[in-house]
């Protein structure tokens, strides 16, 4: 699963039912919200997640992080 790539032969609903048998597969699909992405979109999402994670790990104080985050909202 983690970098052991293989083609998926089950639908998302079937996967949800197999992995989470006590939950409604339709609800799991809705919560996950992924209907499929192209390779470029997937790469972009992963890059963004990496940047967010890197930014969150800086040694800045909470006030510094809030200031940097909100700075773009008031020009």
N, C-alpha and C positions, 0 to 999 in steps of 0.2 A: 504494500500500500504506500509506504513512504519511499518513493523513488524506485519501487519495484514495479514499474509500469507494465500493465497488461490490459488488453481490451476488455471492456465490460459487456457481458452478455445479458445482464438483467436490466430492466428499466429502473429508474430511480425509485418508483413506488415498490417494486419487488425487492430492491436492495434495502429500503427502509423497513419493509416487513420482515426481512431476514435478520437485520441487525437490531431492530427495535420492535420486537413482536407485540409488545403491549401498547404501542402507540399507533394511532391512525396514520397509515402511509400517506394519505392526502395531506394531513396536517403537517407531517414531517417535511414533505416536499414544499409546502407553502412556507414553512418556517425557514428552511434552508434557502429558498428563493433562487436557486440556480436552475435555469432552464437550458444551460449550455452556453459556452463561450468559445470564441475562436482562439487559436493559439496566440495571436497578437493580444487579444483582450486578456487572456489568462496571464500572459507575461507581464502586461501592464499592471494588472491587479497585484501580482506577486511583487513587482518592483515597488509599487506604492506601499504595500504592507511592510516591506523591508525598510523603506525610508521612514515610515511612521515608527516602527520598532526602534530604529537607530536613534531617531530624535527623542523618543521617550526615555532612552537609556542615558542621555547626557547628564552631567553632574550639575546642571542648572538647578536653582532653587525652584520651588513651586511657583513663586511670584514671577520669576524669569520666564518659566514655561508658559504661564498664563498670559503674560505680557506679549511674548512672541506669537502665541496663538491668536490672540485677539487684536493684535496690531493691524492686521489687514482689514478689519471690519470698520475702522473709523478713519481710514485714509491718513 
